[in-house]
Amino acid sequence: MPRRRIGFWYRLAVVVLRRPLLLLTRRDWSGAEHLGTGGIIVVTNHVSHADPLTFAHFLYDNGRLPRFLAKAGLFKVFFVRSVLRGAQQIPVYRESSDAQQAYSAAVDAVRRGECVAIYPEATLTRDPDLWPMMGKTGAARIALATGAPVIPVAQWGPQDILAPYGKRPRLLPRHTVHVKAGPPVDLSEFIGRPVDAELLLRVTEKIMAAITALLEEIRGEKSPAVRFDPRRAGLPTTGNPARASRPGPEGRRSA
């Protein structure tokens, strides 16, 4: 792979993290040809606090330098904040008046030809079987503003390394990390239409459906007929849902 000019902090993260990932995981990757070379929005499901590492590994080793939209709290952690800011990752101030900053930074990055990586669910899935749940509209907003391709990616396996909200990773025996990228989500039917709440929800659901279809292929299973909605289940939108009531069937909505 040719040497890329990625800056000190990005290269430091690669040096520290890539070799352990190579040693400690098996990789079943496919669909990298869809990642292209220009500005793109890459969206994926979220099953473990370990999967940003495996997702970044997939993107980096296939020629893309991801700029993640990461929760703002990480930018307050000693040393981590230096790496994130130095690597030009984008802080997200969830459910606050500062959320516009992340949107503007992401749009600018895509227009510069960069790869912006987004978790549309905005948190670990609350679905009891770890299927993608209802998504937020951030990726849809960025896609409609830039016209850039939205590349869906599904990943499965990181939850075996670190269970959702788990504290102790299970590194041995080595687990297989499955990552599959698909073709750009076809959003042509939405181009040129007034952007309102209904349109954003429809675009977001189409993005989530594309991710879910890829995950069905990886898992060899059919996803639930309706998508899990944590709000309807009375679960918090952030934080460990185990501290709230157990999700019930009322948490599912029509997909």
Buried (B, 14 or more C-beta within 10 A) or exposed (E): EEEEEBEEBBBBBBEEBBEEBEEBBEBEBBBBEBBBEEBBBBBBBBBBBBBBBBBBBBBBBBBBBBBBBBBBBBBEEEEEBEBBEBBBBBBBBBEEEEEEBBBEBBBEBBEEEBBBBBBBBBBBBBBBEBBBBBBBBBBBBBBBBBEBBBBBBBBBBBBBBBBBEEEEBEEEEEBEBBBBBBEBBEBEEBEEEEBEEEBBBBBBBBBBBBBBBBBBBBBEEEBBEEBBBBEBBBBEBBEEBEEBEEBEEEBBBEB
